[in-house]
Amino acid sequence: MQVQVPLNQYLFVGLLAGFVCGLVPLILGLKKQNIKLGVLGFILSLLAGLPLALLGALPVAGIFTWLILRKPAVAESAQAEAVKENPTDDSINDSENS
């Protein structure tokens, strides 16, 4: 006996799968202060899960999770750049030139 699933139930299951899978990059992006990739991963997981359910949402969520973990957080990279720079006092340089 063949089971037929109505289209609206199929889309609801796909949307639910996309939502659950998309929560992983969203939460991870918020924790790692990479909000842009987190939100983008969530939205694209929802959209990929709609027609393909787990077959679409899981790979998209996995890719964005990998991208978030691969890139350093925005605050960490800015802090690292600030530490690398040599502070110079421009007022001393200006007084010597005058």
C-alpha positions as CSV (number, residue, x, y, z in Angstrom):
1,M,0.0,0.0,0.0
2,Q,1.4,3.3,-1.1
3,V,1.3,6.2,1.5
4,Q,0.7,9.7,0.0
5,V,1.8,12.7,2.1
6,P,0.0,15.9,1.3
7,L,2.2,18.8,0.1
8,N,1.5,21.0,3.0
9,Q,2.6,18.3,5.5
10,Y,5.7,17.6,3.4
11,L,6.6,21.3,3.4
12,F,5.9,21.6,7.2
13,V,8.3,18.7,7.9
14,G,10.9,20.2,5.7
15,L,10.5,23.6,7.4
16,L,10.8,21.9,10.8
17,A,13.9,20.1,9.7
18,G,15.4,23.3,8.4
19,F,14.6,25.1,11.6
20,V,16.1,22.5,13.9
21,C,19.3,22.2,11.7
22,G,19.5,26.0,11.3
23,L,19.6,26.5,15.1
24,V,23.1,25.1,15.3
25,P,24.8,27.7,13.1
26,L,22.6,30.4,14.6
27,I,23.5,29.7,18.2
28,L,27.1,29.0,17.4
29,G,27.3,32.3,15.4
30,L,25.9,34.2,18.3
31,K,28.3,32.6,20.8
32,K,31.3,33.2,18.6
33,Q,30.2,36.8,17.8
34,N,29.9,36.0,14.1
35,I,26.2,36.9,13.8
36,K,26.2,37.5,10.0
37,L,27.2,33.9,9.2
38,G,24.9,32.5,12.0
39,V,21.8,34.2,10.7
40,L,22.7,33.4,7.1
41,G,23.2,29.8,7.9
42,F,19.8,29.7,9.7
43,I,17.9,31.3,6.8
44,L,19.6,29.1,4.2
45,S,18.9,26.0,6.3
46,L,15.3,26.9,6.4
47,L,15.1,27.5,2.7
48,A,17.1,24.3,1.8
49,G,15.0,22.3,4.3
50,L,11.7,23.4,2.7
51,P,11.9,21.3,-0.5
52,L,14.5,18.7,0.6
53,A,14.0,18.3,4.4
54,L,17.1,16.9,6.1
55,L,18.8,16.2,2.8
56,G,19.0,19.9,2.2
57,A,19.1,21.5,5.6
58,L,21.8,19.3,7.2
59,P,24.6,19.9,4.7
60,V,23.8,23.7,4.7
61,A,23.9,23.8,8.5
62,G,27.1,21.7,8.5
63,I,28.9,24.1,6.0
64,F,27.9,27.2,8.0
65,T,28.9,25.6,11.3
66,W,32.3,24.8,9.8
67,L,32.7,28.3,8.5
68,I,31.8,29.8,11.9
69,L,34.2,27.6,13.7
70,R,37.0,28.2,11.1
71,K,36.8,32.0,11.2
72,P,38.0,33.7,14.4
73,A,35.4,35.9,16.2
74,V,35.2,39.5,15.2
75,A,36.2,40.8,18.6
76,E,39.1,38.4,18.9
77,S,40.6,39.4,15.6
78,A,40.2,43.1,16.3
79,Q,41.8,42.6,19.7
80,A,44.7,40.6,18.2
81,E,45.3,43.4,15.6
82,A,45.4,46.0,18.3
83,V,48.0,44.1,20.3
84,K,50.2,43.7,17.2
85,E,50.4,47.4,16.4
86,N,53.2,49.4,17.9
87,P,51.8,52.5,19.7
88,T,53.5,55.7,18.6
89,D,53.1,59.0,20.2
90,D,52.5,61.5,17.4
91,S,52.9,64.5,19.6
92,I,56.6,63.7,20.2
93,N,57.2,63.3,16.5
94,D,55.5,66.7,15.8
95,S,57.5,68.5,18.4
96,E,60.8,67.2,17.1
97,N,60.0,68.3,13.5
98,S,59.1,71.9,14.6
